[in-house]
């Protein structure tokens, strides 16, 4: 799942995004914090469950100091 999150200075000013999209980790976290569930995010943004889980895993690693 770690390969799902990429950082490229040419995409969204180097913010971490989901590979193949311009959707940032920050945006997905905002969706989840705002109460959106996985099926809604998948439907409205065209993401897959594993991509959403990759965001959570990425942030968890960042908090632990692994990223």
PyMOL Python script that loads the backbone (N, CA, C, O; Angstrom):
from pymol import cmd

cmd.read_pdbstr("""\
ATOM      1  N   UNK A   1       0.811  -1.203   0.000  1.00  0.00           N
ATOM      2  CA  UNK A   1       0.000   0.000   0.000  1.00  0.00           C
ATOM      3  C   UNK A   1       0.850   1.262   0.000  1.00  0.00           C
ATOM      4  O   UNK A   1       0.387   2.312  -0.446  1.00  0.00           O
ATOM      5  N   UNK A   2       2.075   1.183   0.487  1.00  0.00           N
ATOM      6  CA  UNK A   2       2.910   2.369   0.562  1.00  0.00           C
ATOM      7  C   UNK A   2       3.165   2.974  -0.810  1.00  0.00           C
ATOM      8  O   UNK A   2       3.350   4.186  -0.922  1.00  0.00           O
ATOM      9  N   UNK A   3       3.179   2.163  -1.842  1.00  0.00           N
ATOM     10  CA  UNK A   3       3.421   2.670  -3.187  1.00  0.00           C
ATOM     11  C   UNK A   3       2.257   3.479  -3.731  1.00  0.00           C
ATOM     12  O   UNK A   3       2.374   4.097  -4.789  1.00  0.00           O
ATOM     13  N   UNK A   4       1.148   3.485  -3.031  1.00  0.00           N
ATOM     14  CA  UNK A   4      -0.029   4.237  -3.478  1.00  0.00           C
ATOM     15  C   UNK A   4       0.127   5.732  -3.242  1.00  0.00           C
ATOM     16  O   UNK A   4      -0.549   6.532  -3.888  1.00  0.00           O
ATOM     17  N   UNK A   5       1.001   6.118  -2.332  1.00  0.00           N
ATOM     18  CA  UNK A   5       1.191   7.527  -2.001  1.00  0.00           C
ATOM     19  C   UNK A   5       2.519   7.990  -2.595  1.00  0.00           C
ATOM     20  O   UNK A   5       3.560   7.376  -2.364  1.00  0.00           O
ATOM     21  N   UNK A   6       2.471   9.073  -3.357  1.00  0.00           N
ATOM     22  CA  UNK A   6       3.678   9.598  -3.993  1.00  0.00           C
ATOM     23  C   UNK A   6       3.825  11.091  -3.707  1.00  0.00           C
ATOM     24  O   UNK A   6       2.851  11.803  -3.464  1.00  0.00           O
ATOM     25  N   UNK A   7       5.066  11.528  -3.747  1.00  0.00           N
ATOM     26  CA  UNK A   7       5.363  12.948  -3.613  1.00  0.00           C
ATOM     27  C   UNK A   7       6.149  13.360  -4.839  1.00  0.00           C
ATOM     28  O   UNK A   7       7.230  12.835  -5.105  1.00  0.00           O
ATOM     29  N   UNK A   8       5.599  14.299  -5.578  1.00  0.00           N
ATOM     30  CA  UNK A   8       6.214  14.796  -6.807  1.00  0.00           C
ATOM     31  C   UNK A   8       6.059  16.309  -6.807  1.00  0.00           C
ATOM     32  O   UNK A   8       4.940  16.820  -6.753  1.00  0.00           O
ATOM     33  N   UNK A   9       7.153  17.015  -6.866  1.00  0.00           N
ATOM     34  CA  UNK A   9       7.101  18.477  -6.798  1.00  0.00           C
ATOM     35  C   UNK A   9       6.290  19.085  -7.925  1.00  0.00           C
ATOM     36  O   UNK A   9       5.885  20.244  -7.839  1.00  0.00           O
ATOM     37  N   UNK A  10       6.044  18.320  -8.985  1.00  0.00           N
ATOM     38  CA  UNK A  10       5.269  18.826 -10.121  1.00  0.00           C
ATOM     39  C   UNK A  10       3.762  18.619  -9.946  1.00  0.00           C
ATOM     40  O   UNK A  10       2.965  19.101 -10.750  1.00  0.00           O
ATOM     41  N   UNK A  11       3.385  17.905  -8.898  1.00  0.00           N
ATOM     42  CA  UNK A  11       1.962  17.630  -8.644  1.00  0.00           C
ATOM     43  C   UNK A  11       1.585  18.218  -7.295  1.00  0.00           C
ATOM     44  O   UNK A  11       2.157  17.862  -6.264  1.00  0.00           O
ATOM     45  N   UNK A  12       0.621  19.118  -7.316  1.00  0.00           N
ATOM     46  CA  UNK A  12       0.067  19.713  -6.090  1.00  0.00           C
ATOM     47  C   UNK A  12       1.152  20.251  -5.159  1.00  0.00           C
ATOM     48  O   UNK A  12       1.081  20.090  -3.941  1.00  0.00           O
ATOM     49  N   UNK A  13       2.156  20.892  -5.755  1.00  0.00           N
ATOM     50  CA  UNK A  13       3.229  21.554  -5.004  1.00  0.00           C
ATOM     51  C   UNK A  13       4.000  20.601  -4.092  1.00  0.00           C
ATOM     52  O   UNK A  13       4.511  21.017  -3.053  1.00  0.00           O
ATOM     53  N   UNK A  14       4.086  19.335  -4.473  1.00  0.00           N
ATOM     54  CA  UNK A  14       4.861  18.368  -3.702  1.00  0.00           C
ATOM     55  C   UNK A  14       4.162  17.768  -2.507  1.00  0.00           C
ATOM     56  O   UNK A  14       4.787  17.089  -1.691  1.00  0.00           O
ATOM     57  N   UNK A  15       2.871  18.012  -2.396  1.00  0.00           N
ATOM     58  CA  UNK A  15       2.118  17.379  -1.305  1.00  0.00           C
ATOM     59  C   UNK A  15       1.944  15.897  -1.628  1.00  0.00           C
ATOM     60  O   UNK A  15       1.883  15.531  -2.801  1.00  0.00           O
ATOM     61  N   UNK A  16       1.864  15.038  -0.611  1.00  0.00           N
ATOM     62  CA  UNK A  16       1.631  13.617  -0.878  1.00  0.00           C
ATOM     63  C   UNK A  16       0.250  13.417  -1.504  1.00  0.00           C
ATOM     64  O   UNK A  16      -0.755  13.910  -0.992  1.00  0.00           O
ATOM     65  N   UNK A  17       0.222  12.689  -2.611  1.00  0.00           N
ATOM     66  CA  UNK A  17      -1.024  12.409  -3.328  1.00  0.00           C
ATOM     67  C   UNK A  17      -1.160  10.915  -3.573  1.00  0.00           C
ATOM     68  O   UNK A  17      -0.192  10.162  -3.467  1.00  0.00           O
ATOM     69  N   UNK A  18      -2.358  10.505  -3.895  1.00  0.00           N
ATOM     70  CA  UNK A  18      -2.601   9.123  -4.275  1.00  0.00           C
ATOM     71  C   UNK A  18      -2.111   8.948  -5.708  1.00  0.00           C
ATOM     72  O   UNK A  18      -2.473   9.717  -6.599  1.00  0.00           O
ATOM     73  N   UNK A  19      -1.286   7.931  -5.916  1.00  0.00           N
ATOM     74  CA  UNK A  19      -0.693   7.675  -7.227  1.00  0.00           C
ATOM     75  C   UNK A  19      -1.757   7.681  -8.330  1.00  0.00           C
ATOM     76  O   UNK A  19      -2.815   7.066  -8.200  1.00  0.00           O
ATOM     77  N   UNK A  20      -1.449   8.384  -9.404  1.00  0.00           N
ATOM     78  CA  UNK A  20      -2.348   8.422 -10.550  1.00  0.00           C
ATOM     79  C   UNK A  20      -3.484   9.425 -10.417  1.00  0.00           C
ATOM     80  O   UNK A  20      -4.338   9.528 -11.298  1.00  0.00           O
ATOM     81  N   UNK A  21      -3.491  10.168  -9.307  1.00  0.00           N
ATOM     82  CA  UNK A  21      -4.532  11.171  -9.096  1.00  0.00           C
ATOM     83  C   UNK A  21      -3.882  12.477  -8.660  1.00  0.00           C
ATOM     84  O   UNK A  21      -2.665  12.554  -8.496  1.00  0.00           O
ATOM     85  N   UNK A  22      -4.690  13.478  -8.478  1.00  0.00           N
ATOM     86  CA  UNK A  22      -4.238  14.735  -7.887  1.00  0.00           C
ATOM     87  C   UNK A  22      -4.897  14.932  -6.517  1.00  0.00           C
ATOM     88  O   UNK A  22      -4.939  16.041  -5.984  1.00  0.00           O
ATOM     89  N   UNK A  23      -5.406  13.835  -5.965  1.00  0.00           N
ATOM     90  CA  UNK A  23      -6.077  13.880  -4.667  1.00  0.00           C
ATOM     91  C   UNK A  23      -5.028  13.717  -3.573  1.00  0.00           C
ATOM     92  O   UNK A  23      -4.298  12.727  -3.530  1.00  0.00           O
ATOM     93  N   UNK A  24      -4.970  14.717  -2.686  1.00  0.00           N
ATOM     94  CA  UNK A  24      -3.946  14.699  -1.638  1.00  0.00           C
ATOM     95  C   UNK A  24      -4.377  13.860  -0.435  1.00  0.00           C
ATOM     96  O   UNK A  24      -5.559  13.610  -0.199  1.00  0.00           O
ATOM     97  N   UNK A  25      -3.365  13.445   0.304  1.00  0.00           N
ATOM     98  CA  UNK A  25      -3.595  12.745   1.565  1.00  0.00           C
ATOM     99  C   UNK A  25      -4.443  13.628   2.473  1.00  0.00           C
ATOM    100  O   UNK A  25      -5.377  13.157   3.121  1.00  0.00           O
ATOM    101  N   UNK A  26      -4.108  14.901   2.508  1.00  0.00           N
ATOM    102  CA  UNK A  26      -4.834  15.865   3.332  1.00  0.00           C
ATOM    103  C   UNK A  26      -6.323  15.909   2.981  1.00  0.00           C
ATOM    104  O   UNK A  26      -7.172  15.976   3.870  1.00  0.00           O
ATOM    105  N   UNK A  27      -6.630  15.871   1.701  1.00  0.00           N
ATOM    106  CA  UNK A  27      -8.038  15.913   1.279  1.00  0.00           C
ATOM    107  C   UNK A  27      -8.791  14.679   1.740  1.00  0.00           C
ATOM    108  O   UNK A  27      -9.923  14.778   2.214  1.00  0.00           O
ATOM    109  N   UNK A  28      -8.169  13.519   1.604  1.00  0.00           N
ATOM    110  CA  UNK A  28      -8.837  12.282   2.022  1.00  0.00           C
ATOM    111  C   UNK A  28      -9.045  12.279   3.529  1.00  0.00           C
ATOM    112  O   UNK A  28     -10.100  11.866   4.011  1.00  0.00           O
ATOM    113  N   UNK A  29      -8.045  12.737   4.275  1.00  0.00           N
ATOM    114  CA  UNK A  29      -8.216  12.826   5.726  1.00  0.00           C
ATOM    115  C   UNK A  29      -9.362  13.757   6.082  1.00  0.00           C
ATOM    116  O   UNK A  29     -10.133  13.480   7.001  1.00  0.00           O
ATOM    117  N   UNK A  30      -9.474  14.856   5.356  1.00  0.00           N
ATOM    118  CA  UNK A  30     -10.575  15.790   5.584  1.00  0.00           C
ATOM    119  C   UNK A  30     -11.923  15.149   5.317  1.00  0.00           C
ATOM    120  O   UNK A  30     -12.890  15.385   6.041  1.00  0.00           O
ATOM    121  N   UNK A  31     -11.980  14.334   4.272  1.00  0.00           N
ATOM    122  CA  UNK A  31     -13.228  13.633   3.948  1.00  0.00           C
ATOM    123  C   UNK A  31     -13.619  12.702   5.098  1.00  0.00           C
ATOM    124  O   UNK A  31     -14.768  12.685   5.539  1.00  0.00           O
ATOM    125  N   UNK A  32     -12.639  11.930   5.571  1.00  0.00           N
ATOM    126  CA  UNK A  32     -12.904  10.988   6.659  1.00  0.00           C
ATOM    127  C   UNK A  32     -13.264  11.726   7.945  1.00  0.00           C
ATOM    128  O   UNK A  32     -14.196  11.335   8.649  1.00  0.00           O
ATOM    129  N   UNK A  33     -12.533  12.784   8.249  1.00  0.00           N
ATOM    130  CA  UNK A  33     -12.812  13.563   9.456  1.00  0.00           C
ATOM    131  C   UNK A  33     -14.174  14.226   9.379  1.00  0.00           C
ATOM    132  O   UNK A  33     -14.824  14.448  10.401  1.00  0.00           O
ATOM    133  N   UNK A  34     -14.607  14.542   8.164  1.00  0.00           N
ATOM    134  CA  UNK A  34     -15.910  15.179   7.974  1.00  0.00           C
ATOM    135  C   UNK A  34     -17.066  14.196   8.009  1.00  0.00           C
ATOM    136  O   UNK A  34     -18.227  14.587   7.892  1.00  0.00           O
ATOM    137  N   UNK A  35     -16.742  12.911   8.173  1.00  0.00           N
ATOM    138  CA  UNK A  35     -17.799  11.919   8.320  1.00  0.00           C
ATOM    139  C   UNK A  35     -18.122  11.108   7.082  1.00  0.00           C
ATOM    140  O   UNK A  35     -19.029  10.276   7.104  1.00  0.00           O
ATOM    141  N   UNK A  36     -17.389  11.340   6.003  1.00  0.00           N
ATOM    142  CA  UNK A  36     -17.650  10.535   4.797  1.00  0.00           C
ATOM    143  C   UNK A  36     -17.180   9.107   5.041  1.00  0.00           C
ATOM    144  O   UNK A  36     -16.138   8.888   5.659  1.00  0.00           O
ATOM    145  N   UNK A  37     -17.944   8.143   4.557  1.00  0.00           N
ATOM    146  CA  UNK A  37     -17.530   6.754   4.693  1.00  0.00           C
ATOM    147  C   UNK A  37     -16.824   6.298   3.414  1.00  0.00           C
ATOM    148  O   UNK A  37     -16.854   6.985   2.393  1.00  0.00           O
ATOM    149  N   UNK A  38     -16.196   5.137   3.492  1.00  0.00           N
ATOM    150  CA  UNK A  38     -15.423   4.639   2.357  1.00  0.00           C
ATOM    151  C   UNK A  38     -16.259   4.549   1.081  1.00  0.00           C
ATOM    152  O   UNK A  38     -15.819   5.042   0.043  1.00  0.00           O
ATOM    153  N   UNK A  39     -17.448   3.938   1.117  1.00  0.00           N
ATOM    154  CA  UNK A  39     -18.217   3.824  -0.128  1.00  0.00           C
ATOM    155  C   UNK A  39     -18.533   5.180  -0.771  1.00  0.00           C
ATOM    156  O   UNK A  39     -18.532   5.299  -1.997  1.00  0.00           O
ATOM    157  N   UNK A  40     -18.798   6.182   0.035  1.00  0.00           N
ATOM    158  CA  UNK A  40     -19.103   7.509  -0.503  1.00  0.00           C
ATOM    159  C   UNK A  40     -17.864   8.112  -1.161  1.00  0.00           C
ATOM    160  O   UNK A  40     -17.947   8.666  -2.257  1.00  0.00           O
ATOM    161  N   UNK A  41     -16.723   8.006  -0.495  1.00  0.00           N
ATOM    162  CA  UNK A  41     -15.481   8.526  -1.061  1.00  0.00           C
ATOM    163  C   UNK A  41     -15.152   7.790  -2.350  1.00  0.00           C
ATOM    164  O   UNK A  41     -14.763   8.411  -3.339  1.00  0.00           O
ATOM    165  N   UNK A  42     -15.305   6.478  -2.346  1.00  0.00           N
ATOM    166  CA  UNK A  42     -15.037   5.677  -3.541  1.00  0.00           C
ATOM    167  C   UNK A  42     -15.908   6.139  -4.702  1.00  0.00           C
ATOM    168  O   UNK A  42     -15.427   6.311  -5.822  1.00  0.00           O
ATOM    169  N   UNK A  43     -17.182   6.336  -4.427  1.00  0.00           N
ATOM    170  CA  UNK A  43     -18.122   6.714  -5.485  1.00  0.00           C
ATOM    171  C   UNK A  43     -17.890   8.142  -5.981  1.00  0.00           C
ATOM    172  O   UNK A  43     -17.841   8.381  -7.187  1.00  0.00           O
ATOM    173  N   UNK A  44     -17.750   9.080  -5.060  1.00  0.00           N
ATOM    174  CA  UNK A  44     -17.665  10.488  -5.443  1.00  0.00           C
ATOM    175  C   UNK A  44     -16.308  10.889  -6.013  1.00  0.00           C
ATOM    176  O   UNK A  44     -16.223  11.821  -6.813  1.00  0.00           O
ATOM    177  N   UNK A  45     -15.245  10.191  -5.606  1.00  0.00           N
ATOM    178  CA  UNK A  45     -13.902  10.590  -6.034  1.00  0.00           C
ATOM    179  C   UNK A  45     -13.206   9.535  -6.882  1.00  0.00           C
ATOM    180  O   UNK A  45     -12.071   9.733  -7.316  1.00  0.00           O
ATOM    181  N   UNK A  46     -13.879   8.422  -7.118  1.00  0.00           N
ATOM    182  CA  UNK A  46     -13.308   7.380  -7.975  1.00  0.00           C
ATOM    183  C   UNK A  46     -12.123   6.660  -7.367  1.00  0.00           C
ATOM    184  O   UNK A  46     -11.288   6.110  -8.085  1.00  0.00           O
ATOM    185  N   UNK A  47     -12.048   6.662  -6.051  1.00  0.00           N
ATOM    186  CA  UNK A  47     -10.954   5.973  -5.380  1.00  0.00           C
ATOM    187  C   UNK A  47     -11.356   4.551  -5.046  1.00  0.00           C
ATOM    188  O   UNK A  47     -12.535   4.200  -5.059  1.00  0.00           O
ATOM    189  N   UNK A  48     -10.349   3.738  -4.745  1.00  0.00           N
ATOM    190  CA  UNK A  48     -10.583   2.364  -4.319  1.00  0.00           C
ATOM    191  C   UNK A  48     -10.285   2.273  -2.823  1.00  0.00           C
ATOM    192  O   UNK A  48      -9.543   3.083  -2.267  1.00  0.00           O
ATOM    193  N   UNK A  49     -10.876   1.279  -2.197  1.00  0.00           N
ATOM    194  CA  UNK A  49     -10.708   1.108  -0.758  1.00  0.00           C
ATOM    195  C   UNK A  49      -9.230   1.042  -0.383  1.00  0.00           C
ATOM    196  O   UNK A  49      -8.816   1.641   0.609  1.00  0.00           O
ATOM    197  N   UNK A  50      -8.429   0.316  -1.171  1.00  0.00           N
ATOM    198  CA  UNK A  50      -7.013   0.186  -0.839  1.00  0.00           C
ATOM    199  C   UNK A  50      -6.289   1.535  -0.908  1.00  0.00           C
ATOM    200  O   UNK A  50      -5.299   1.733  -0.205  1.00  0.00           O
ATOM    201  N   UNK A  51      -6.762   2.456  -1.737  1.00  0.00           N
ATOM    202  CA  UNK A  51      -6.153   3.776  -1.807  1.00  0.00           C
ATOM    203  C   UNK A  51      -6.465   4.588  -0.542  1.00  0.00           C
ATOM    204  O   UNK A  51      -5.605   5.299  -0.024  1.00  0.00           O
ATOM    205  N   UNK A  52      -7.677   4.474  -0.065  1.00  0.00           N
ATOM    206  CA  UNK A  52      -8.066   5.170   1.162  1.00  0.00           C
ATOM    207  C   UNK A  52      -7.291   4.586   2.347  1.00  0.00           C
ATOM    208  O   UNK A  52      -6.808   5.323   3.207  1.00  0.00           O
ATOM    209  N   UNK A  53      -7.180   3.273   2.382  1.00  0.00           N
ATOM    210  CA  UNK A  53      -6.410   2.629   3.442  1.00  0.00           C
ATOM    211  C   UNK A  53      -4.935   3.022   3.370  1.00  0.00           C
ATOM    212  O   UNK A  53      -4.278   3.147   4.403  1.00  0.00           O
ATOM    213  N   UNK A  54      -4.415   3.217   2.170  1.00  0.00           N
ATOM    214  CA  UNK A  54      -3.024   3.653   2.004  1.00  0.00           C
ATOM    215  C   UNK A  54      -2.814   5.030   2.617  1.00  0.00           C
ATOM    216  O   UNK A  54      -1.764   5.305   3.198  1.00  0.00           O
ATOM    217  N   UNK A  55      -3.817   5.896   2.483  1.00  0.00           N
ATOM    218  CA  UNK A  55      -3.731   7.223   3.109  1.00  0.00           C
ATOM    219  C   UNK A  55      -3.622   7.074   4.625  1.00  0.00           C
ATOM    220  O   UNK A  55      -2.782   7.715   5.257  1.00  0.00           O
ATOM    221  N   UNK A  56      -4.458   6.241   5.197  1.00  0.00           N
ATOM    222  CA  UNK A  56      -4.440   6.035   6.650  1.00  0.00           C
ATOM    223  C   UNK A  56      -3.097   5.444   7.079  1.00  0.00           C
ATOM    224  O   UNK A  56      -2.520   5.868   8.081  1.00  0.00           O
ATOM    225  N   UNK A  57      -2.609   4.478   6.331  1.00  0.00           N
ATOM    226  CA  UNK A  57      -1.323   3.858   6.640  1.00  0.00           C
ATOM    227  C   UNK A  57      -0.189   4.880   6.525  1.00  0.00           C
ATOM    228  O   UNK A  57       0.715   4.894   7.360  1.00  0.00           O
ATOM    229  N   UNK A  58      -0.228   5.727   5.506  1.00  0.00           N
ATOM    230  CA  UNK A  58       0.790   6.749   5.312  1.00  0.00           C
ATOM    231  C   UNK A  58       0.818   7.705   6.509  1.00  0.00           C
ATOM    232  O   UNK A  58       1.886   7.996   7.048  1.00  0.00           O
ATOM    233  N   UNK A  59      -0.333   8.180   6.914  1.00  0.00           N
ATOM    234  CA  UNK A  59      -0.407   9.132   8.027  1.00  0.00           C
ATOM    235  C   UNK A  59       0.025   8.449   9.325  1.00  0.00           C
ATOM    236  O   UNK A  59       0.705   9.062  10.148  1.00  0.00           O
ATOM    237  N   UNK A  60      -0.355   7.221   9.511  1.00  0.00           N
ATOM    238  CA  UNK A  60       0.052   6.483  10.694  1.00  0.00           C
ATOM    239  C   UNK A  60       1.580   6.378  10.751  1.00  0.00           C
ATOM    240  O   UNK A  60       2.183   6.561  11.808  1.00  0.00           O
ATOM    241  N   UNK A  61       2.183   6.088   9.629  1.00  0.00           N
ATOM    242  CA  UNK A  61       3.651   6.014   9.557  1.00  0.00           C
ATOM    243  C   UNK A  61       4.289   7.366   9.836  1.00  0.00           C
ATOM    244  O   UNK A  61       5.328   7.445  10.491  1.00  0.00           O
ATOM    245  N   UNK A  62       3.671   8.420   9.341  1.00  0.00           N
ATOM    246  CA  UNK A  62       4.196   9.766   9.565  1.00  0.00           C
ATOM    247  C   UNK A  62       4.153  10.118  11.046  1.00  0.00           C
ATOM    248  O   UNK A  62       5.107  10.677  11.588  1.00  0.00           O
ATOM    249  N   UNK A  63       3.051   9.790  11.691  1.00  0.00           N
ATOM    250  CA  UNK A  63       2.911  10.072  13.119  1.00  0.00           C
ATOM    251  C   UNK A  63       3.958   9.294  13.925  1.00  0.00           C
ATOM    252  O   UNK A  63       4.510   9.802  14.900  1.00  0.00           O
ATOM    253  N   UNK A  64       4.214   8.076  13.507  1.00  0.00           N
ATOM    254  CA  UNK A  64       5.208   7.243  14.195  1.00  0.00           C
ATOM    255  C   UNK A  64       6.640   7.662  13.861  1.00  0.00           C
ATOM    256  O   UNK A  64       7.585   7.159  14.469  1.00  0.00           O
ATOM    257  N   UNK A  65       6.810   8.564  12.916  1.00  0.00           N
ATOM    258  CA  UNK A  65       8.143   8.997  12.523  1.00  0.00           C
ATOM    259  C   UNK A  65       8.791   8.096  11.504  1.00  0.00           C
ATOM    260  O   UNK A  65      10.006   8.147  11.310  1.00  0.00           O
ATOM    261  N   UNK A  66       7.996   7.268  10.847  1.00  0.00           N
ATOM    262  CA  UNK A  66       8.530   6.331   9.864  1.00  0.00           C
ATOM    263  C   UNK A  66       8.577   6.908   8.460  1.00  0.00           C
ATOM    264  O   UNK A  66       9.234   6.346   7.584  1.00  0.00           O
ATOM    265  N   UNK A  67       7.897   8.013   8.236  1.00  0.00           N
ATOM    266  CA  UNK A  67       7.841   8.607   6.886  1.00  0.00           C
ATOM    267  C   UNK A  67       8.740   9.815   6.851  1.00  0.00           C
ATOM    268  O   UNK A  67       8.850  10.473   5.817  1.00  0.00           O
TER     269      UNK A  67
END
""", "prot")
cmd.dss("prot")
cmd.show_as("cartoon", "prot")
cmd.util.cbc("prot")
cmd.orient("prot")
